[in-house]
Amino acid sequence: MAQQSADAPRGDKLEAAAATVTAAQEALQAARRDLRAAIVASRQAGETVQYIAGRTGLDPVAVRNILAVSPPAAS
């Protein structure tokens, strides 16, 4: 029985860590959607790919790749 009570705190930490990772993944996806929307809006406003890349710290190829991807489906 002592083994079970010793495992419980580790299990709580494991579940908490897994929940933290899940929340971080969701936040990352939301940030990527926001970045894509901002890049598309900047491009539509006439900014060059090189200028957008400089403002975001991304490589111009990464900016072009972001622009080439279809927008995510509405959920």
Phi, psi and omega in degrees: 000327179299327180297318181296316180292330176289329180282334185302312180298322178295321178297320178297318179295320180296313179296319179296318179295319179296320178295322178296318179296317179299315179297320179294321178296319178295319178295321178297316178298318178296319179296321178295320177297317179296317178297316179300315180298319180293320179294316179298315180297319179296318179295318179294335177279358175101003178288144179283160177300319181296320179294316178298317179300317179296321181289328184263346183082009179269160173285143178305326178295320178297320178297315179298320178296318178298318180293332184280342183279137176295147177297150179295150178293143178294137179248000000 
